């Protein structure tokens, strides 16, 4: 039996404000609480709310009570249950994302490379023995949901081992019955018909990097003039093959995808870059800032920018994408979609970089070519062994998850441990200890010092501004609802 919470007594039955955070966004005051509820109040209503002058039985009073913004004599069971759902489940289920670095070799020289993968040494390739050890370790993790993602370097330069992992994992899962997802992230430079066929047969998600039209892409992703040529050639073929496969098998869900990394050179071309994505017939794009890791850190003056410069680009691009949606095009920006899912659908588990604690160890693990295990992919990109937490040859999952490094990273990325606890966007955000370490030499660096924090705040301000516009809110609501979005996309294609 659920006991209705007893409301805090007050003179004349007025509301007494409970815990909340606030920030002025546009002409409204945005209030959030620890379970991710939010409400916009005008200046007068906000002033009355703070002073306890809103009547409990008024329309606004009832709304604030339903959204757990009021004080009660005893904890509200509903809010306790929702807090547990938001903050406990993903912390105890074990990592779901497993990034396997099958090689450090790469044939591109991207200006913003985070991994410094410029070697041609085949000794930096994973062998099949290590590959199987990695898969065995991954399947020892208790989480029923497992995603194995191939990264590099360029993973297809070591295709025999990628294929070995795909086939071994699929066969192993016939007995274990986990919810297994396989993903490949490739520059497509060495893609072949044979490889593409195997990826589709084994239901492998395929993603590439596409930085826009040739004048942008080839500037960022240095491979002569062949980079854009190869990406566009294979993207066209793979999207075409995807359409054929889905006609035979409607349950096939892994549409070829692409992601954008924004360099200084990209900033002048927001519409041109969006138009480049639209012409390929895929459903969306992720607009990602350059991280100051690896080569990008060394050349930051050439490839980097201020948070305000990135946000100006981001806003222009997303404004344009929303305009296209209002005209009937079904295409979304993935980062805004993730934010909308958190804000509107209470989906706090997706996108490991914006959780508290972050995805390091408890959400993802990264496996280097030699079997070394790192806290996350950013951890192995840091260029040293600070974030190395074990080896598939020496350690089991229990030892990894209970290690002092794992505990320290969780502690460092809990927003309650720093000034983030005062931020109105705390329910939807997260910090990255690796980013803090690389840029400030301290995994506990205060988040407001970082460009990452500034970008997040600018984007959340923008998202909550959009939510105050009824038409644009409908677009975000569609992006946030996976089922409705898939139906809308399918309807548009038919």
C-alpha positions, 0 to 999 in steps of 0.5 A: 500500500502506498501511503500518500505523503502528508503535506507540510502544514502552513498558514492558510494552506499555502505551498511550502517549497521543497528542494529545488535548483533554479536558473533564469532561461529567457523570460522564465525561471527554470526549476529542477529537482533531483529526479529530473522534473522541471517547471518554468515559472514567471517572475511573479510566480517564482517570487510567490513560490519562494515565499510560500505564497502559492495556494496548495489547491491552486492549479500551480500548487497542484502542478508543483505538488505532482512534480515533487517541488513541495515539502512534506512531513515524510518522504514521498514514496513516489519520489523515493522510487523515482530517485532509486530508478534514476540513480541506482540501477545503472550503477550496479548492473555492470558496464554495457559498452565494451570498446575494443581497440583491435589496432593502433594503426591508421591511414588517416592523419586527422587534424583533431585526432584524440588517440595519436594513432599515427603508427604503421607498426603491425605489432600494435595489432591485436592477435586472435588469442587476445581477441578471444580473451577479451570476448570471454572477459566481456561475457563475464560481466553481469550486465545482460545488455552488451555492446562490443564496439570496434575502434582504433586506429582504423579497425578494418586494417585488422579485419581478420581479428574484427571478424574473429571477434564478431563470429566468436561473440555471436557463437558464444551468445547462442548459449549465453543469450545476452542482448548483444550488439556489435558496432564498427566505427571506421573511416571506410578507407579499406572497406570491401564488398566482402567485409560489408557483406559479412557485417550485414550478415552478422547484424553489425552496426556501422558508423563512419566519420563525415565532417561535411562536404569535401572542402571541410571533410578533406581538410579535417580528415587528411587522406589526400582527397581520397577520404571524402571520396571513400566515405561517400562511395561506401556510405551510398552503397551501405545505405542502399544495401540497408534499404534492401535488407530492411525490405526482406527483414523489417526488424533489422535496425542498424542503419549506417550512421555518421558522426561529425567532429567540429574543428575550427575549420568547420565553424563557417559551414553549419548549413553546408554540413547539415545539407551534406548529411541530409543528402545521404538519407540517414536519420540524424547526425551527432555534432561533437566538439573536438576534445583536447586529447592527443594530437588535438591538444598539441595543435589546439591553437590550430584546430580548437576554439572557444566554447562560445564559438562551438555553441554558435555553430551548434545553434545555427546547425540545430536551428536549421535542422529543426526548421527542416523538421517543421517543414516535414523532414525527419532528421535529428541532432543526436546530442539534442535528442539525448538531452531531450530524452533525459529531460522529457522521458527521464532516460538517464542511462543513455550517453555515458558521458553525461551520467553521474557517476560517469560511464568509466568502469561502471558503464564502459571498459576499453580493451587495448590491442595487448589485452590491457583494460582501461576505465573508458576509451578516453582513459586509453586516449590519455596517453599513459597508464593512469587509467589502466585498470587491469588485463584480460590475461591477469584480472577477472571482472570482480577484481576490476570493478572493486579496484581502488581506481574504479572506486576513485573514478566513480567518486570523482564523477559524482556531481554531489562531490563538487560545485555541480551540485548547485547547478540547475542542470545537474539531473541531466549532466555529468563530468569526465575525470579523464578530461579533467586530468588531461586538461588540469592534472586533477581528476577532481578539477572543478567543472565550471573551469572547463570548456566542456562545462561551458559548452554543456551549459550553453546547450542546456540553456538552448534546449530549455529555450526551445522547450518554451516554444510549442512548435519546437517542443513538439520536434524535441518530443518526437526526437525524445520518443524512440518508438514515435521517431521510428514510426515517423521515419518509416512513414516518411520513407514509405 
